Amino acid sequence: MSGHPHVIVYPPSPSGGRRVTVRGQIVGLAHGRGDVAAFLRRSGLADGAEEIDLDQPELIEWRGGDLDTWR
């Protein structure tokens, strides 16, 4: 996956959640930034103690809106 983000956050669903994949595997439905950060920690892409910058295009691809787009 060289050159591609490890994490993809998909557009909001009608219920408001956004599907999140890590390395091609669905890891859950995020309802806010905190959920995305938790998925990164559980997937080993971030240390539990560090603050996670969710605005890293080399790590995360936001589809259908940016990190502030939630319904």
Beta strands, then each sheet from edge to edge (+ up, - down):
strand 1: 7-12
strand 2: 18-22
strand 3: 25-30
strand 4: 60-62
sheet 1: 3+ 2- 1+ 4+
end
